[in-house]
Amino acid sequence: MVYGNFYYPFNIFGTVWFIAGPAFILSANTYIDKWVRESVVCAVLLFISFGGHLMFLVSIAFVLLKQSSFYLVYSLELF
């Protein structure tokens, strides 16, 4: 199954990415002082968002590279 290589990691990383934001907000309200909380929370949430987008980009790139190399090898075998 070609698409399983994409959807299984996508589901796992997507779930972790979805839970990371609210989990960090709850822990920040408990452990970070009020005077520094806003800047730390904004920075960490931006980092979580960037990390999620980067993982999505990398997972798509690996799937596309596997498919393109398969078609390249298949087309070279025809000649």
C-alpha angles and dihedrals in degrees: 000000000000098000095051089074088062105034100048096056090037090056093047096046092042091054093048090046091050093050097040096073099052091039091055092046091053093048092044092056089055105039109026123077117247096240093060100027099094097054094043093048092048092049094048094045090051089049091050091050093048091047092051093050091047092051090049090051093048093047091050091047092053093049092048092047092051092049095046093048089050091053091044092053091044093050092048090053090057092062 
